[in-house]
Amino acid sequence: MKIARTAAPLLVAAAVVATPASALAAQFEGRVVSVNLGTKTFRIHDSERGTKRIKVTSNTRFERINSFASLHAGMRRVEVTAKRKNGRWVATEVERSGGGGHHGGGGDDD
């Protein structure tokens, strides 16, 4: 019984260490400061987290924004979900906030 009690904290510690910080997503929301089409990056200013450079890839999903090319400096109410990868913030999703609650509607809800 003594072995089981001693081993339990070690297993919990191993589980915490096994989840790298890069696997955790972060949320940013704010105004687009600049867009670099050549490097597929943009900078967003979040009032709580400061200005962050975000990389967009072919796996990035866009909602209520047509594409990366639709982003422009000064665009407000932009939300980003991103993960750290090789020291960079890489967007998994970029969307315009304030969608009015009509997510996934079929358009026949009269």
C-alpha angles and dihedrals in degrees: 000000000000091000093054093053092048094046096049096072090047091054091050091049091049091052091052093048092046092063105076118215088237090067091062117092124224129204124223126182131181146068126340107241099185142346127215109196093185096059095029091235134126135185121231126192113219112188091219101038103030127230117333131187111228126198119213121208136181087267094059112112120216124206123187086354116087098218145317089284088061093063115098138173111274095029107143134204095036118156123199131190109197142167129210112250123170090344095308134103107243116193118233091177136012120187145161111247122225099053093162095242097281096123114157095353119160094221092240097094096110 
